[in-house]
Amino acid sequence: MNRRTVHVAVYDTLADWEIGHATAHLHDTTYHRAPRAEIDVVYVSATGDGPVTTSGGLRILPDLALDALRPEDSAMLILPGAWLWLTGEENAPFARKAREFLDAGVPVAAICGATAGLAREGLFDDRDHTSAAPEYLAGQPGYGGADRYRTDAEAVNDRGLISAGPTQPVAFAREILAELDVMEPKVLDAWYRLFKHSDPTAFPVLMGASA
C-alpha cells in the first residue's frame, strides 16, 4: 500500500468551507485507486500548539509545528484562506514554507486569502494562477504576475502550484485529487460532476468505484 502524508496549514480565522471537500476525500479512501492509497492528513500550525479556531468556530488541534515541517516528508502542502492572510504578517512564514516546498518539487495548493500570501511572496510571478479576482492580487505588495492571472479558470495547476478563489472549493479539491493521482480519471470526473453540478449520471460511476 502506498501511504503518503498531506499537510494542511491551520491558523485562526481559517475558512472552513474552502478545504472540506479536499480533506474529506483525501482521508476517505472510498473512491481511491485500487489498491487504495492511504493518505494521512496532518495539520500544521505556526507553533504546533492549539487549538486553532476557524472562521466557523470549529476548533482544530494541530499535529505539527511549521518549523518541523520538511518537504521531503510531504506529498503536498495545502493552504486555506483566512482573514489573517490580510491583517498582517502573521501568516507570512506559511508562504515562505510554500516557496521551500516548490523549490523542492513538492506541490502546494492555495485558495482565497492564501493566494494573496503567495502573491506577496512572488510565487505567482512565473506561473499561471487564479484567485478571487485579479484586483484582489493586484494590490498585494511584491506581486508581479498579473499577466499570468487566469480569469477563465475555476482553479489552476501550473507546475505543482494549485490556486483557486473562495467560491471554488470543489474545483480546488479536484485539482488536489488530480495532482495526487488518488482517483481514476473517470471517477474524479464523476466526483466533480456530482459535487459541483449535482449531475445524476455521475452517481452510478461513483457507486461502481466504491464496490
Buried (B, 14 or more C-beta within 10 A) or exposed (E): EEEBBBBBBBBBBBBBBBBBBBBEBBEEBEBBBEEEBBBEBBBBBBEBEBEBBBBEEEEBEBBBEBEEBEBEEBBBBBBBBBBBBBEEEEBBBBBBBBBBBBEEEBBBBBBBBBBBBBBBBBBBBEBBBBBBEEEBBEEBEEBEBEEBBBEEBBBBBBEBBBBBBBBBBBBBBBBBBBBBEBBBEEBBBBBBBBBBEEBEEBEEBBEEBEE
